[in-house]
Amino acid sequence: MLLSALALVSCAAAPDVPAAPREITRPAQAPTQDPAKPNIVLIFVDDLGYGELGCYGQTKIDTPNIDALARDGLRFTQFYTAAPVCAPARSALFTGQHLGHTPNRDNSEVEPEGQGPLPAGTRTVAHDLKSAGYTTACIGKWGLGFVGSTGDPNLMGFDLFFGYNCQRQAHNYYPTHLWRNAERIALEGNNPKTRAEAIYAGDLMLAAAKDFIASSHAKPFFLAYTTPLPHLALQPPAFNLRRYQGLFDENPYVGGKGYLPHESPRAAYAAMITRLDDEVGEIRAALEKAGVAENTMIVFTSDNGPTHDVGGVDTGYFNSTAGLRGRKGSVWEGGIRVPGIACWPGRIPAGKTTDVPAWSVDLRATFDTLAGVTATASDGCDISPLLLEGRAPTREFFYWPFPGYGGQEAVREGHWKLVRVGMNAAAKNGAPRPAWQLYDLANEPKETRDVSASHPSVVARLAAMAAREYIPSERYPLGDLDRTAQ
């Protein structure tokens, strides 16, 4: 698979990609698979905001393929990530455990390359699906354990890993190397010191995903396509950039904060999202070509909200959160409410929108159910009845205890959301815990009016849920919650 992926890379300029969904080529004869077990493709993207797609109201950036995915399936208006930054969002996604239970609760760096690993014995949705006869692959960005560690993706249930093991390395789309399982694949000609850009990592990862789909005929498969797009740095392919050059007023970004400069940063950011859209179209075309599209469920979502305005990004200009409060790293809605789309031809009714809240923690239980896996311990709900029949699950709460960005907690029950921030500084200074703030998302989703004083019983009930659900963590302490309760 790797050799064919490498063969597709060329230093020559690629042709322009049409601003419309790709045409589909159907195979002469479809392969034989167990129709009772659908293939599952999870497209888990990086730092994509709630308002950055056409189907979520974006007007400046073209996303025809993702918009078509929404038209062909179910679009969530209240889909959440489990954490507002990369690594814990992935930990919660794959384990099906919310941030008060999952092992990795914040980003943590390991030198020279990698992040703090998932502990030995951690079981993931990939393990579950392998036990049900699935071939499994994670292609893109990992960030849950360096090669050879207890969190190595091959130990976490994936038959194939290809891409960036380290999320810090993924800040460069022209890296010196990628990983195929434990093999370091050198990308000759890429040199970040001289800014030589010969091989675009996205081309290799997309080709590897298409190869995996094409070769997985005999058994059902699970593909986690964890692309780093549209995370910084601003390095879109030239043909994507040309689509937007001259359309926006620009202030060149001169570099800094570890990110590369760019002459037209708004055009570049739009181009990154359109490149992501192109990849979604390519994956759908690959499923059709392999003859497995009718028995494949695609789930598309983001690991957190859009980045803050660093590295040349201008989220205000693009209305990246659709007016929601907060950005990446925040438990306000703008940091955790993300796009969520599910598509399965003939099974998930097309053209539907749901206001029922759901989140990435639900996906393990949902995928297990669809694959016929015996129920495993999970903090999520099986939302397959919602996807297939429109029946909402019975759910008590959502919970986000996040030790990063100053220490934050949030709980959602129905339309109520309880939030507190600044927990780490208070604990360090010996001050009382910050007061809870309460918001009514049904009437005020932008979280500008704290109504805690008017609803003390709601505050007490949700605060009790948070206290019940939080398991202390030595690796990722949050405020003083990991010491004697206050």
SULNORPE-V273856 format. One record per residue. N is the residue number from 1. PSI is psi in whole degrees, 0 to 359 (* if undefined). OMEGA is omega in degrees with one decimal (* if undefined). Layout:
# SULNORPE-V273856
N|PSI|OMEGA  N|PSI|OMEGA
This chain:
# SULNORPE-V273856
1|320|-177.0  2|319|-177.9  3|320|179.5  4|328|176.1  5|314|-180.0  6|326|-177.5  7|338|-178.7  8|350|-176.4  9|134|177.1  10|143|176.1  11|349|179.3  12|157|179.5  13|135|177.9  14|155|178.6  15|157|176.1  16|143|177.8  17|130|-176.8  18|145|-179.5  19|55|178.5  20|158|178.7  21|145|-177.1  22|147|173.6  23|150|-174.2  24|134|173.0  25|117|-178.1  26|145|-178.8  27|158|177.2  28|325|-179.0  29|126|-179.0  30|147|177.7  31|165|-180.0  32|123|174.4  33|162|176.7  34|110|-176.4  35|344|179.2  36|345|-178.6  37|102|-177.6  38|148|165.0  39|151|-179.7  40|123|174.9  41|116|176.3  42|117|176.5  43|104|-173.6  44|103|-169.9  45|176|-164.2  46|114|175.6  47|30|177.4  48|124|-177.3  49|161|-178.5  50|328|-175.8  51|20|-172.6  52|10|177.2  53|149|178.0  54|320|-178.3  55|353|173.4  56|19|172.1  57|0|179.8  58|135|-177.5  59|347|-175.2  60|344|-174.0  61|133|-179.6  62|124|175.8  63|59|-173.1  64|325|-177.2  65|319|177.2  66|324|175.6  67|321|176.9  68|322|176.2  69|318|178.4  70|320|178.6  71|328|-177.4  72|358|-176.0  73|217|-176.1  74|130|177.9  75|129|177.6  76|138|172.4  77|345|-179.8  78|65|175.6  79|139|-174.4  80|149|164.9  81|163|179.8  82|344|-176.9  83|151|-175.6  84|12|172.3  85|174|-163.5  86|294|-169.0  87|311|-179.7  88|330|175.2  89|321|178.4  90|320|178.2  91|313|-179.5  92|320|179.0  93|307|-173.3  94|329|-179.9  95|340|-175.0  96|24|179.8  97|136|178.1  98|176|-168.7  99|345|174.7  100|353|-178.1  101|327|-172.1  102|150|-173.8  103|315|-174.5  104|112|-170.4  105|359|177.1  106|169|172.5  107|140|175.8  108|128|-171.8  109|146|174.0  110|128|178.9  111|148|2.3  112|351|-174.5  113|118|174.4  114|178|178.3  115|167|178.0  116|131|-172.7  117|151|165.7  118|143|-177.6  119|156|174.8  120|140|178.1  121|355|176.3  122|134|178.9  123|137|-175.6  124|172|175.7  125|330|177.8  126|321|173.6  127|314|-178.7  128|312|-175.8  129|325|174.1  130|320|-180.0  131|339|178.4  132|10|176.0  133|12|-179.9  134|146|164.4  135|136|-171.1  136|144|177.7  137|141|168.7  138|119|-177.6  139|120|-178.5  140|238|-177.0  141|137|-177.4  142|278|174.9  143|16|-178.0  144|19|177.2  145|127|-177.5  146|164|-177.2  147|129|179.7  148|356|179.3  149|177|176.8  150|340|178.5  151|14|175.7  152|132|-176.6  153|331|177.2  154|337|174.5  155|350|-178.6  156|22|171.4  157|359|-176.6  158|123|175.6  159|323|-178.6  160|131|164.0  161|134|174.5  162|125|176.6  163|215|178.5  164|115|171.3  165|323|-173.1  166|126|-178.7  167|335|175.8  168|321|176.6  169|333|-177.9  170|358|173.4  171|354|178.6  172|121|-179.6  173|356|174.8  174|67|-174.0  175|168|177.3  176|341|-177.5  177|160|166.8  178|178|178.9  179|136|167.0  180|104|-170.4  181|238|-178.8  182|7|-177.6  183|125|178.0  184|119|-176.9  185|109|180.0  186|136|176.8  187|90|-174.1  188|136|178.4  189|340|175.2  190|130|-179.4  191|102|-177.4  192|335|-179.5  193|321|179.1  194|358|-176.6  195|30|174.1  196|127|-175.6  197|97|-176.1  198|317|-174.1  199|118|179.3  200|120|-174.7  201|326|-179.9  202|327|177.3  203|318|-179.7  204|316|-177.2  205|320|177.1  206|316|178.5  207|321|178.5  208|322|177.4  209|318|179.4  210|322|175.7  211|318|179.9  212|316|178.2  213|315|-177.1  214|330|-174.8  215|354|-175.3  216|71|-175.9  217|320|-169.8  218|332|-175.0  219|156|171.7  220|155|-177.4  221|155|173.1  222|118|177.8  223|116|170.1  224|104|-179.4  225|99|-171.9  226|62|-178.5  227|144|174.9  228|352|179.0  229|144|-2.6  230|31|179.0  231|146|173.8  232|156|15.3  233|165|178.8  234|95|-179.2  235|62|177.4  236|152|172.0  237|151|-173.5  238|322|-175.9  239|332|173.4  240|320|-179.0  241|321|-176.9  242|331|-178.6  243|332|-173.4  244|349|-177.1  245|131|-179.6  246|355|-177.9  247|335|-174.0  248|152|167.8  249|134|-172.6  250|145|166.2  251|111|-176.0  252|140|176.0  253|125|-171.9  254|0|179.3  255|175|-178.6  256|166|-178.5  257|29|176.6  258|5|-177.0  259|153|-176.1  260|151|177.0  261|163|175.4  262|136|-177.4  263|327|-177.5  264|77|-170.9  265|326|178.6  266|315|177.3  267|320|-178.8  268|318|-179.2  269|316|176.1  270|320|179.9  271|325|177.7  272|318|-179.1  273|322|176.5  274|325|173.3  275|317|174.9  276|316|178.6  277|319|176.6  278|319|-178.4  279|321|176.8  280|318|177.0  281|321|179.0  282|319|179.9  283|318|177.4  284|320|178.0  285|322|179.0  286|322|177.0  287|318|177.6  288|316|-178.7  289|323|178.9  290|352|178.5  291|21|-175.7  292|6|-175.7  293|323|-176.5  294|338|179.4  295|36|179.0  296|128|172.1  297|129|175.3  298|130|171.6  299|128|-178.7  300|127|175.0  301|179|-175.4  302|154|-177.7  303|339|176.8  304|179|178.4  305|182|-174.2  306|156|178.6  307|161|169.2  308|169|-174.0  309|71|174.7  310|164|175.2  311|14|179.6  312|356|-178.9  313|144|178.5  314|83|-175.1  315|333|176.9  316|319|-179.9  317|320|-178.2  318|3|-178.2  319|52|-167.9  320|335|177.6  321|7|-177.1  322|36|176.2  323|358|179.7  324|153|-177.7  325|138|173.8  326|167|177.6  327|192|174.6  328|141|179.3  329|1|-175.4  330|143|174.4  331|5|166.1  332|164|-172.7  333|323|-178.5  334|340|178.6  335|339|-174.1  336|341|176.2  337|124|-170.4  338|165|173.4  339|146|175.6  340|119|-176.9  341|137|174.9  342|134|-176.7  343|130|175.8  344|102|-172.6  345|128|177.0  346|350|-178.8  347|312|173.5  348|119|-177.7  349|137|-175.5  350|151|171.8  351|21|-177.6  352|152|173.2  353|139|178.3  354|139|173.7  355|2|178.9  356|124|179.4  357|144|175.2  358|172|179.9  359|172|-175.1  360|335|177.6  361|336|-179.7  362|343|-167.6  363|327|178.6  364|309|-179.6  365|323|-178.7  366|312|179.2  367|320|179.2  368|316|179.8  369|314|-178.3  370|331|179.7  371|357|-179.7  372|24|179.8  373|137|175.3  374|138|-174.8  375|133|177.7  376|161|179.1  377|126|-176.7  378|149|173.5  379|355|-177.7  380|171|175.1  381|149|169.0  382|110|-178.4  383|15|177.9  384|323|175.4  385|328|176.2  386|317|-179.2  387|316|-171.1  388|329|-171.6  389|355|-179.0  390|14|-179.2  391|121|-177.0  392|143|176.7  393|159|171.7  394|118|-173.7  395|138|179.4  396|317|-169.7  397|167|162.4  398|149|-175.3  399|130|179.8  400|90|170.7  401|107|-171.2  402|118|-177.9  403|345|-178.2  404|171|176.1  405|43|174.7  406|352|179.8  407|115|-173.5  408|156|172.1  409|145|172.7  410|145|176.3  411|137|172.9  412|131|172.7  413|115|-176.3  414|233|-180.0  415|359|-179.8  416|139|174.6  417|126|-179.2  418|133|-174.7  419|142|163.6  420|147|-175.6  421|170|178.1  422|28|-174.7  423|327|-176.3  424|317|179.4  425|321|178.9  426|316|179.9  427|319|-179.1  428|323|-176.9  429|1|-179.0  430|18|-179.3  431|161|175.1  432|157|176.0  433|145|177.5  434|150|-179.3  435|147|173.5  436|145|172.0  437|143|-175.9  438|136|-179.7  439|145|178.0  440|97|-173.8  441|337|-179.6  442|324|-177.0  443|343|-174.1  444|71|-175.2  445|347|-179.3  446|1|171.5  447|58|178.2  448|346|-175.8  449|110|178.3  450|121|-178.5  451|23|-176.8  452|323|-178.0  453|333|-178.4  454|348|-174.9  455|63|-177.2  456|328|-179.9  457|325|176.8  458|317|177.7  459|313|-178.3  460|319|-178.6  461|314|-178.9  462|325|176.8  463|323|177.1  464|323|175.8  465|314|-179.5  466|315|-179.3  467|323|179.7  468|324|-171.4  469|345|-174.4  470|121|172.5  471|123|-177.0  472|150|-178.3  473|125|175.2  474|325|-176.8  475|327|-172.4  476|70|-177.7  477|145|-179.9  478|111|-179.5  479|228|175.5  480|18|-177.7  481|341|-177.5  482|3|173.5  483|199|-178.8  484|132|-179.0  485|144|-179.6  486|*|*
